[in-house]
Amino acid sequence: MSGKDPHYTRLNLDGAQRRNRVKEMKVISSICPGCSIGCGLYLMVDREEKKIKLLHRKNSAVNEGKLCTFGTHLPAYYGREAQKNAVGGREVEQKEAVKEAKEKLKGMNPDELAFVALPCTITNEEIESFASLASEFECENMSFGFESFFRGIPEAASYIIERGLPFSEVEAASKIILFFIDPFVHYPLLARRILKAKKNGAKVIEVSFARNERGIADETALVDPRDMEVERIKENREMFEDSLIIGELTPYTNPQFLLLMLWINASTSSKLFLLKPFLNSTGAFLLGGDFYTKRKKDLFEIIDGIERGEIKALYLLETDLAGVSAEITKTISKLDLLIEQNAYRTALSDIATITLRSESFFMKKGTIVNIEGRVLETGGESEKGLRTLESMGKGRSYEEVHEEVKKRLGLGSTKISEFEVAIKREEKSFELAEPKVEMEIERAEEEGYFLWYKTNPFFWNSGGDMGAIKNFVEISPWAMRKLGLFRDDEVEIVQGERKEKRGFKISELPPNLILAESKLSIKPFKGLLTGVEMMRADIKK
C-alpha cells in the first residue's frame, strides 16, 4: 500500500519498530458490510490509536480474497465520527441514556411508535433482539426495508424474495440473463462468478437500457427508456427459457417490476436470483417473523406516517435514513421522540432526542446470513449494541439470543461454518397472473430526461473519506451537443424545486438517459427511472 494513504502510513515501519507495532495490533477476521455478498477480509486494528489496516483474506469461502473498491475503502468507512450517548444533546453515561430511552418508549402509544433497521451492519442476534423489543412495547410498525414486496404475490413465491442462491449455481449456469443489472457496478464480486460461467461455456444476455461498457454480455436486448417496452419483454419471454435470471431488489424497486420478474420466472423454465443491497437482508427476512406478513407499515409508509403526524416516535437501529431520502431530515424533525442507536453520527444525530452509541460492525460478536445462505460470524467480541437492546427488553444474554437465532434459522445444534450453505433454497412452482405493469414516468416536458440510478455499495453506504464515489453523471453525446457542453462544464439536474449540479462524462447511452452511481437530491420514482430536466449549469470562474 502507498505510504501516502493516511490509513496505512502508521504501518510503514521497518525493523524493530515494525515488529513492536505489529505486537500492538489485533487481527480480526471480518466481513465487508457493503452488500449482501459478505466478502471476507482481515482487519488489523491499532489498539493505541484505533488506526485500521485492511488485509486480503485468500481463504474466504465467499470471495477468495478479492474485494471491490468499496471493500478496499473500509478503513475510511470505519473512520467516521463516532456516535455519542446523549439525551437532548447533552452527553451522558450510556446507562442514563438507555434508562431515559426506555422511559420515553413506555410513555408512547404503540400505534404512534415505529422501529426501523436497515439490515446492513446489524447481526442476526440484534435483529432478533430488535424485533423482540418492538413486541415488548406492543408496536407493529416495524420495518427492515422490504416489507411491501411481500404484498400481492403468492405465498409460494415468497422464498425467491427471502433467499438467494449459492454462487456455485451462477458458475454452473448455461444461460444467464442480467435483468437491468450491471454486475461490475451493482455487485462487483458477482462479475467474477459470471466470468467463470462464461469460461465454462455459458451464454450471457443482458436486458438493459444501454450496453454494459465492459462487455460481459454476449448479447444485449435493449429497452427504450421512453416507454420501457414492458410488453416487448413479455412477448419475448422465450428468451428466458432455461436461464438463470439475475435481478436486484432494493427499497426503490417498483413492486410491479418485481411482479414482472416473478411472472417471467413462473411462466418459463428459469430460476430467479435477486441480489439485495444490504448485508444481512436474508437474516432480516428469516428472523423478522410476522412483521413481513402481519406488520402495519413498511419503510416508506412509516416515513409518510411521520409526515402526516400519525407516527410520533421512531427508534432507528444502525440506520441512516438520510441516506435513503435526501429530504428525510425535514420529515423526521416533526417527531416528538427520535431514538438513534448507531456506531456513527448521521445527519439525524443532531436532532435526535436520545442517541445511543453502538460498536463498529467489525467489533461486533454475532452472525449474519449472506445472499447465498451462508451463516457467517462477524469476527468481533463486543456485545455492546445487543446489550443496549436487551437492557430495554427481555434482558437476555448474548448466548440466549444466539441460541434463539439458531433455532429460528433451523440450525439446531449445527456448528456454524462459512464453508457450507446452511440456509438452503428449495424451488417451488407457483402461478401468477400476467401483470399489467404500468411504468409511467412523470416528465416536465416531452423531451425531458430520465435518471437511471446504478446502485452500488457507495450508493447506500456513504460518509467518511470515501474518495471512490463517482460524483458525476454519465450522459449521451446527443445530450452534450443539445446542451452545448464543453469540457469542465457542469450540468444542472432539476426535479421541481430540487436542483443539483454535477460534472459529466460522455458514454454510449440513449439520447435522453442520465446515468448516476451516486445519490442526487432527486426524489426517486418508485421504478428504474425518474423523470428530470437537465441543462448546462452556469459556472462561476
C-alpha positions in Angstrom: 0.0 0.0 0.0 1.1 3.5 -0.7 2.7 5.4 2.2 0.5 8.4 1.0 -2.6 6.7 2.2 -3.4 8.0 5.7 -4.9 4.7 6.7 -1.6 2.9 6.1 1.1 5.5 6.9 1.5 4.5 10.6 2.3 0.9 9.5 5.1 1.8 7.0 7.8 1.0 9.6 10.7 -1.4 9.4 12.9 -3.4 11.7 12.3 -3.4 15.4 9.7 -0.5 15.1 7.6 -2.6 12.8 7.8 -5.7 15.0 6.8 -3.7 18.0 3.9 -2.1 16.1 2.6 -5.4 15.0 2.5 -6.7 18.6 0.2 -3.7 19.4 -2.3 -4.7 16.7 -5.1 -7.1 16.8 -6.1 -9.1 13.7 -9.8 -9.6 13.1 -11.3 -11.9 10.5 -14.2 -9.7 9.4 -16.9 -9.3 6.7 -17.4 -6.4 4.4 -20.8 -4.7 5.0 -21.0 -3.2 1.5 -23.7 -5.5 0.1 -25.4 -8.9 0.6 -22.4 -10.9 -0.7 -20.5 -10.7 2.6 -16.9 -10.8 1.4 -14.3 -12.0 4.0 -11.3 -9.9 4.9 -8.8 -9.2 7.7 -8.6 -6.0 9.6 -5.5 -5.1 11.7 -6.6 -2.6 14.4 -4.0 -0.4 16.1 -5.1 -0.7 19.8 -3.4 2.6 20.7 -4.6 5.0 18.0 -7.5 3.0 16.5 -6.0 3.0 13.1 -7.1 0.3 10.7 -5.2 -1.6 8.0 -7.0 -3.9 5.6 -5.6 -7.2 4.5 -7.0 -9.6 2.0 -8.2 -13.0 3.2 -7.5 -15.5 0.5 -9.1 -18.5 2.3 -12.5 -16.8 2.5 -15.2 -19.1 1.1 -17.2 -16.2 -0.3 -14.6 -14.1 -2.3 -11.3 -15.9 -2.1 -9.5 -12.7 -1.0 -10.9 -10.5 -3.8 -12.5 -7.1 -2.8 -14.4 -4.4 -4.7 -13.5 -0.7 -4.4 -15.8 -0.3 -1.5 -14.2 -3.1 0.4 -10.7 -1.6 -0.1 -12.1 1.7 1.4 -13.3 0.1 4.6 -10.7 2.0 6.7 -12.3 5.2 5.7 -15.8 3.8 6.2 -14.8 2.8 9.8 -13.1 6.2 10.4 -16.3 8.2 10.6 -17.2 10.3 13.7 -18.4 8.1 16.5 -21.8 8.3 17.9 -22.3 9.7 21.5 -24.6 8.7 24.3 -26.7 11.8 24.7 -30.1 13.0 25.9 -31.4 16.2 24.5 -27.9 16.9 23.1 -26.3 16.6 26.5 -23.6 13.9 26.7 -24.4 11.3 29.5 -23.3 7.9 30.5 -24.8 5.1 28.5 -26.8 3.7 31.4 -28.6 7.1 31.8 -29.3 7.3 28.0 -30.7 3.8 27.9 -32.8 4.4 31.0 -34.2 7.6 29.5 -34.9 5.8 26.2 -36.8 3.1 27.9 -38.9 5.5 29.9 -39.7 7.6 26.8 -40.8 4.5 24.9 -43.1 3.4 27.8 -44.9 6.7 27.6 -45.7 6.4 23.9 -48.9 5.0 22.3 -47.9 1.8 20.4 -49.7 2.9 17.3 -47.7 6.2 17.3 -44.4 4.3 17.6 -42.2 2.8 14.9 -39.0 0.8 14.8 -36.7 0.8 11.7 -33.5 -1.0 11.0 -32.0 -1.5 7.5 -30.1 -4.8 7.8 -26.6 -3.6 6.7 -24.5 -3.6 9.9 -26.8 -5.4 12.3 -26.3 -9.0 13.2 -28.9 -11.8 13.4 -28.8 -11.5 17.1 -29.5 -7.8 17.0 -32.4 -8.4 14.6 -33.9 -10.9 17.0 -33.5 -8.6 19.9 -34.8 -5.5 18.0 -38.0 -7.4 16.9 -38.4 -8.7 20.4 -38.1 -5.1 21.8 -40.8 -3.8 19.4 -43.0 -6.6 20.6 -42.3 -5.6 24.3 -43.8 -2.2 23.5 -46.6 -3.8 21.5 -45.5 -1.9 18.4 -46.4 -3.4 15.0 -44.9 -0.6 12.9 -41.5 -2.1 12.2 -39.5 -2.2 9.0 -36.4 -3.8 7.7 -36.9 -2.1 4.3 -38.6 -4.7 2.1 -42.0 -5.4 3.6 -44.0 -4.0 0.7 -42.6 -6.6 -1.7 -44.5 -9.4 0.1 -47.8 -7.9 -0.9 -49.7 -9.2 -3.9 -47.5 -12.3 -4.5 -48.4 -15.9 -3.9 -47.1 -17.2 -0.6 -45.4 -19.9 -2.6 -43.2 -17.3 -4.4 -42.0 -15.6 -1.2 -39.0 -17.9 -1.0 -37.5 -16.1 -4.0 -37.6 -12.8 -2.2 -36.3 -14.3 1.1 -33.5 -16.4 -0.2 -30.8 -16.2 -2.8 -28.7 -18.9 -4.4 -25.2 -20.3 -3.9 -22.8 -18.6 -6.4 -21.8 -22.1 -7.5 -25.2 -22.2 -9.3 -24.2 -19.0 -11.2 -20.9 -20.6 -12.3 -22.8 -23.7 -13.4 -25.5 -21.9 -15.4 -25.6 -22.5 -19.1 -27.5 -19.2 -19.8 -27.6 -16.1 -17.6 -29.9 -13.1 -18.0 -28.8 -9.9 -16.4 -32.1 -8.1 -15.9 -31.3 -4.4 -15.7 -28.2 -5.1 -13.6 -24.6 -4.3 -14.3 -22.6 -6.7 -12.1 -19.4 -4.6 -12.4 -21.2 -1.7 -10.8 -24.0 -3.2 -8.7 -22.2 -6.2 -7.2 -18.6 -6.3 -8.5 -17.8 -9.6 -6.9 -20.7 -11.2 -8.7 -18.9 -10.4 -12.0 -16.2 -12.9 -11.2 -18.8 -15.7 -10.9 -20.4 -14.7 -14.2 -17.0 -14.7 -15.9 -16.3 -18.2 -14.6 -19.7 -19.3 -16.0 -18.7 -17.8 -19.4 -15.4 -19.7 -19.3 -17.5 -22.8 -18.7 -19.5 -22.1 -21.9 -22.4 -20.1 -20.5 -24.2 -17.5 -22.7 -24.8 -14.2 -21.1 -27.7 -11.9 -22.2 -28.4 -8.5 -20.7 -31.8 -6.8 -20.7 -31.0 -3.1 -20.2 -31.3 0.5 -21.3 -27.7 0.5 -22.6 -24.9 -1.9 -23.3 -22.5 -2.7 -20.5 -19.3 -0.9 -21.2 -17.2 -3.8 -20.0 -18.8 -6.2 -22.5 -19.7 -9.0 -20.1 -22.7 -9.9 -22.1 -22.7 -11.9 -25.4 -26.0 -10.3 -26.4 -27.9 -7.2 -25.3 -31.7 -6.8 -25.5 -32.1 -3.0 -25.4 -35.2 -1.4 -23.9 -36.2 2.1 -24.9 -36.3 4.2 -21.7 -39.0 6.4 -23.2 -41.7 3.7 -22.9 -39.9 0.9 -21.1 -41.3 -1.5 -23.7 -42.5 -3.8 -20.9 -44.9 -5.6 -23.3 -42.0 -6.4 -25.6 -40.2 -8.1 -22.7 -43.3 -10.1 -22.0 -43.8 -11.1 -25.7 -40.2 -12.3 -25.9 -40.3 -14.4 -22.8 -38.9 -17.4 -24.7 -35.5 -15.7 -24.3 -35.7 -16.5 -20.6 -36.2 -20.3 -21.1 -33.7 -22.5 -19.3 -31.9 -19.5 -17.8 -30.7 -18.1 -14.5 -32.2 -14.6 -14.3 -30.3 -12.2 -12.1 -32.0 -9.0 -10.9 -31.9 -6.7 -7.9 -34.4 -5.9 -5.1 -33.9 -2.5 -3.3 -36.2 -0.2 -1.4 -36.5 1.8 -4.7 -37.7 -1.2 -6.8 -41.2 -0.8 -8.2 -43.4 -3.7 -6.8 -44.9 -4.0 -10.2 -41.4 -4.6 -11.7 -40.9 -7.4 -9.1 -44.2 -8.9 -10.3 -42.8 -8.8 -13.8 -39.7 -10.7 -12.8 -41.7 -13.3 -10.8 -44.2 -13.8 -13.7 -41.3 -14.4 -16.1 -39.9 -16.9 -13.6 -43.3 -18.6 -13.2 -44.1 -18.9 -16.9 -40.7 -20.1 -18.1 -38.2 -22.8 -17.2 -35.9 -20.4 -15.4 -34.6 -19.6 -11.9 -34.7 -16.1 -10.4 -31.8 -14.8 -8.3 -32.5 -11.4 -6.6 -29.5 -9.6 -5.2 -30.1 -7.2 -2.2 -28.1 -4.1 -1.3 -27.8 -4.8 2.5 -25.5 -7.4 4.0 -28.0 -9.1 6.3 -31.2 -8.8 4.3 -31.6 -12.6 4.3 -31.2 -12.7 8.1 -33.8 -10.0 8.4 -36.3 -11.9 6.2 -35.9 -15.1 8.1 -35.8 -13.6 11.6 -38.2 -10.6 11.1 -41.0 -13.1 11.6 -44.6 -11.9 11.3 -43.5 -8.3 10.6 -43.3 -9.2 6.9 -46.8 -10.6 6.7 -48.7 -9.0 9.6 -47.0 -5.7 10.1 -48.9 -2.4 9.5 -46.4 -0.3 7.6 -43.3 -0.6 5.5 -40.4 1.9 5.4 -41.9 4.5 3.1 -45.3 4.2 4.8 -43.6 4.9 8.1 -42.0 8.0 6.6 -45.3 9.1 5.2 -46.9 8.4 8.6 -44.4 10.7 10.2 -45.1 13.4 7.6 -48.9 13.2 8.4 -48.3 13.2 12.2 -49.6 9.7 12.7 -46.3 8.4 13.9 -44.8 10.5 16.7 -41.8 8.3 17.9 -39.1 6.4 16.0 -36.4 4.1 17.1 -33.6 3.8 14.5 -31.1 1.0 14.7 -27.8 1.4 12.7 -29.7 3.2 10.0 -29.1 6.5 8.3 -32.5 7.3 6.8 -31.0 10.5 5.2 -29.1 8.0 3.0 -32.4 6.6 1.8 -34.1 10.0 1.1 -32.3 13.4 0.9 -35.2 15.2 2.4 -35.8 12.9 5.3 -34.3 15.3 7.9 -37.2 17.8 7.4 -39.8 15.0 7.9 -38.0 13.4 10.9 -37.8 16.7 12.7 -41.6 16.5 13.1 -41.3 13.6 15.6 -41.9 14.0 19.3 -39.3 11.4 20.0 -36.3 10.1 18.0 -34.0 7.5 19.4 -31.0 6.7 17.3 -28.7 3.8 18.1 -25.7 3.8 15.9 -21.9 3.4 15.9 -21.5 6.6 14.0 -23.1 10.0 13.8 -25.5 10.7 11.0 -27.4 13.6 9.5 -30.1 13.0 12.1 -27.9 12.8 15.2 -28.2 16.5 15.9 -32.0 16.4 16.0 -32.3 13.1 17.9 -33.9 13.2 21.3 -31.6 10.4 22.5 -28.6 8.9 20.9 -27.1 5.6 21.9 -23.6 4.5 20.9 -23.0 1.1 19.4 -19.8 -0.5 18.4 -18.4 -0.6 14.8 -19.6 -3.6 12.8 -16.1 -5.3 12.8 -16.1 -5.2 16.6 -19.5 -7.0 17.0 -19.9 -10.5 18.2 -22.6 -12.2 16.2 -23.6 -13.8 12.9 -25.2 -12.7 9.6 -26.7 -14.7 6.6 -25.3 -13.7 3.2 -27.2 -13.9 -0.1 -26.1 -17.4 -0.7 -27.4 -18.7 2.6 -24.1 -19.0 4.4 -24.2 -18.2 8.1 -21.1 -16.1 8.7 -19.6 -15.0 12.0 -18.8 -11.3 12.2 -15.5 -11.9 14.0 -15.7 -9.3 16.8 -16.1 -9.8 20.6 -18.3 -6.9 21.6 -21.9 -7.3 22.8 -22.5 -3.6 23.4 -25.2 -3.0 20.8 -27.1 -6.2 21.7 -26.9 -5.4 25.5 -28.3 -2.0 24.9 -31.4 -3.5 23.2 -31.8 -6.3 25.7 -31.5 -3.9 28.7 -34.7 -2.2 27.4 -36.4 -5.5 26.6 -36.2 -9.1 27.9 -32.7 -8.7 29.4 -31.3 -11.9 27.8 -27.7 -12.7 27.5 -25.9 -13.0 24.1 -25.8 -16.8 24.4 -29.6 -16.9 25.0 -30.3 -14.7 22.0 -27.8 -16.6 19.8 -29.5 -19.9 20.6 -32.9 -18.4 19.7 -31.4 -17.3 16.4 -30.0 -20.7 15.6 -33.4 -22.3 16.5 -35.3 -19.9 14.2 -32.9 -20.4 11.4 -33.4 -24.1 11.7 -29.7 -24.8 12.6 -30.3 -26.5 15.9 -27.0 -27.8 17.2 -25.3 -27.5 13.8 -21.9 -25.9 14.1 -21.6 -22.7 12.1 -19.2 -22.9 9.2 -18.6 -20.4 6.4 -17.8 -23.2 4.0 -21.3 -24.6 4.0 -24.5 -23.1 2.6 -26.7 -23.7 5.7 -29.8 -21.8 4.7 -30.8 -23.7 1.5 -33.4 -22.7 -1.0 -36.0 -25.2 -2.3 -37.5 -24.3 -5.7 -41.3 -24.3 -5.8 -43.9 -24.0 -8.5 -46.4 -21.2 -8.3 -48.9 -19.4 -10.5 -49.0 -15.7 -11.1 -51.4 -13.8 -13.4 -49.8 -11.8 -16.1 -49.1 -8.5 -14.5 -50.2 -5.2 -16.0 -47.0 -3.3 -15.5 -47.6 0.5 -15.7 -44.2 2.1 -15.6 -45.4 5.6 -16.0 -42.7 8.3 -15.6 -43.6 11.9 -14.9 -41.6 14.3 -17.1 -41.6 18.1 -17.1 -41.6 18.2 -20.9 -41.8 15.9 -23.9 -38.1 16.0 -24.4 -37.2 15.6 -20.8 -34.6 13.2 -19.5 -34.7 10.0 -17.5 -32.4 9.5 -14.5 -31.3 5.9 -14.0 -29.5 5.0 -10.8 -27.0 2.2 -10.9 -27.0 1.4 -7.2 -23.8 0.1 -5.6 -22.2 -0.2 -2.2 -21.2 3.5 -2.2 -24.8 4.5 -3.1 -26.2 3.0 0.1 -23.2 3.5 2.4 -21.7 7.0 2.2 -19.8 9.0 4.7 -16.2 9.3 5.7 -13.4 9.8 3.2 -14.9 7.6 0.6 -12.9 9.0 -2.3 -14.1 6.4 -4.8 -17.6 7.8 -5.0 -18.3 8.9 -8.6 -19.7 12.4 -8.2 -20.6 12.9 -11.8 -23.3 11.7 -14.2 -23.0 10.0 -17.5 -24.8 11.4 -20.5 -25.1 10.7 -24.2 -23.2 12.5 -27.0 -26.6 13.7 -28.2 -27.3 15.4 -24.8 -23.9 17.0 -24.8 -24.5 18.6 -28.2 -28.0 19.6 -27.4 -26.9 21.4 -24.2 -23.8 22.9 -25.9 -21.5 21.5 -23.3 -17.7 21.7 -23.3 -15.0 20.1 -21.2 -15.1 21.2 -17.5 -18.7 22.4 -17.8 -21.3 21.1 -15.3 -24.9 20.1 -15.8 -27.8 21.0 -13.6 -30.4 18.3 -13.0 -33.8 19.6 -12.0 -36.9 17.9 -10.5 -39.5 20.5 -9.5 -37.7 22.7 -6.9 -34.9 20.2 -6.4 -31.7 21.1 -8.3 -28.2 19.6 -8.3 -25.0 20.3 -10.2 -22.7 17.6 -11.3 -19.8 17.1 -13.6 -20.4 14.8 -16.6 -18.9 12.0 -18.6 -19.9 11.1 -22.2 -21.0 7.4 -22.6 -22.8 5.4 -25.2 -26.3 5.9 -23.8 -29.7 6.5 -25.3 -30.2 10.3 -26.0 -32.4 11.1 -23.1 -30.8 8.8 -20.5 -28.8 10.1 -17.5 -26.8 7.5 -15.5 -25.7 8.1 -11.9 -23.8 5.9 -9.5 -24.1 8.3 -6.5 -27.3 9.6 -4.9 -28.6 13.0 -6.0 -31.0 15.2 -4.2 -33.7 13.9 -6.5 -36.7 12.1 -5.1 -36.6 8.8 -7.0 -39.7 7.5 -8.7 -40.5 4.0 -7.5 -39.2 2.3 -10.5 -36.0 2.1 -12.5 -36.3 5.6 -14.0 -37.0 9.1 -12.6 -38.2 11.9 -14.9 -36.0 15.0 -14.7 -34.9 18.1 -16.7 -31.2 18.8 -17.4 -29.5 21.9 -18.5 -26.0 23.5 -18.7 -25.0 24.9 -15.3 -23.6 28.4 -15.1 -20.0 28.0 -13.9 -18.6 30.8 -11.8 -14.9 31.3 -12.5 
